[in-house]
Amino acid sequence: MSGKKLLVFSDSHGSVSALKAVFKWANDRIPPNDTICATACLGDGLSDLRRAADETGFYSDWKIVCGNNDYGIQAPESVIFDFADRRFFMCHGHRHGLYSGYYKLLAAAENKEADAVLFGHSHIPYFSDEDGIALINPGSIGQPRSRIGATFAVIECIENKPLIAQFYGIGEKYKIKQIKLK
C-alpha cells in the first residue's frame, strides 16, 4: 500500500547541478509512474529553482519558504499546508533556535495544529517523532554538514499510518541512492 509522496529539499546554495539531479530523479517518480505529488523547498537556494526546473522540465505543486541566504527574493518565512490528510508546518529554521534544540519548532507546530515540521538550515538530515509531531530536516543538497553527504527526503503519507521519511544521498556524478539515518 502506498500513499502520496512529498519531495523535500533544502540548502542548495547555488548547486544547480545537484538540484537538477534531484529533479531528473523526481521526474521519473511523478504520476502515473509513482506518487510524488508536491515539492517542498525549505530555503537557501530559491534562486536555483527556476533554472533547475526549466532545464529538467520538472514542475510541481511547489511549497516554498525563504531562507536566511535568499536575498532579494519574495517568499514567506513559514507556510502551513495540508497534504494527504496531514497538516505540515514548514520553515527554513533559522528563526527557531535550532542549535539550542527543537522546542521552538515544536511550539510553532503545536500552535498551528501541525502533524509535521519540515525545516532546513542545519544542513544535517534529521527525523524524529516528538509527542506525535514528526520533525524532518532533509539535510542539504548543496553544502552538507554530515558524513552522509548531500541529501534530500521523500515523505510518504499513507492514510491512518505514521509518516514515512525516506532519505536519499546524492553521490559522485550525481547518482542518487536511498540511505538510512542512524
NORNOR-V660696 format. One record per helix or strand of 3 or more residues. SS is the DSSP state (~ for helix, > for strand). FROM is the first residue (numbers start at 1). TO is the last residue. If there is no record, write none. Layout:
ss=SS from=FROM to=TO
ss=SS from=FROM to=TO
This chain:
ss=> from=4 to=9
ss=~ from=16 to=27
ss=> from=36 to=41
ss=~ from=46 to=56
ss=> from=62 to=64
ss=> from=78 to=83
ss=> from=86 to=91
ss=~ from=98 to=100
ss=~ from=103 to=111
ss=> from=116 to=118
ss=> from=125 to=130
ss=> from=133 to=138
ss=> from=151 to=157
ss=> from=164 to=170
ss=~ from=172 to=174
ss=> from=176 to=179
